[in-house]
Amino acid sequence: MKIPGVPPAELADLTRAEDRISFLYLERSVIHRDSNAITATDDRGVVHIPAAAVGVLLLGPGTSITHQAIALLADHGATAIWVGERGVRYYAHGRSLAASSRLLLAQAAAVSHRDRRLAVARTMYAMRFPGESTANLTMQQLRGKEGARVRRTYREHSQRSGVAWSHRDYDQADFAAGDPINQALSAAHACLYGIVHAVIVALGAAPGLGFVHTGHERAFVYDIADLYKAEITIPVAFDVVASGSTDIGADTRRAVRDRVHDGAILARCVRDIRMLLLQPQPGGEIEDEDSLRLWDDSGIEFTAGRNYADIGEVDF
């Protein structure tokens, strides 16, 4: 019996994560599906967006989305995130663009082994300090060094932009309670988290298995996003506030969109995740081969899809 509905796209036909639009923000519109495109309808008309070209769809206030549109996003490995004045709440994501669990297994193995986890965490910190040796620093020393770097970054952009800076102060439950620069930082970071989360999911890794951060469903998202904040979201936030913006949230999203497009953040994020999880052999293509196998306690993996009782390979 044929399953009704449009069949899902084959993995080999999907656009690679690094080749997609980083994120698309929509608000006060109805999102539906027309063939293989997402449609956004408001009082100005209808816009068609190829589903395979989107990394993450940010659904802002006043949006409604149909079942068909969500199904299309899921089939194409895109992520849908509902956002609002109170920040990002993650509800759903599409299927992975990778048929193999290679990255996920490497991530789980590394995060579960103290020395390997430490090696990944050290590499993450070392990426913030190119040309400096961090090999002999403890995690406590690395956290202190990173804290000083972030504090210095805030101070430098405050001086550059003329925007007063005191400290990071925000309420996740009340976006409007923060001052303009803290609002801009929250909005910018929320966009970055959405982009990174979409890439992690698309590659088949686990958002919750972090190396520096731990205990949260998005720990690995925060790990990776922290690599780019000083370069992307912090300067964007100060620039938006310095421009005299009267709509901090919208202007910040647009500024982040322009910045990450110019910096090819998707390709960079994919490359960094692979390097961190597949040490010492980074790189390689997304595996599109169906590599489903059966685990055995001997350490040998067997071909799946076979009845081993029928071929006499088990003895009851």
Helices and strands as residue ranges (DSSP letters): G 11-13, G 17-19, E 24-26, E 30-34, E 37-42, E 45-50, G 51-53, E 56-59, E 64-65, H 67-75, E 79-84, E 87-93, H 102-111, H 114-126, H 139-161, G 175-177, H 180-203, H 219-225, H 233-242, H 248-262, H 265-277, E 293-294, E 302-303
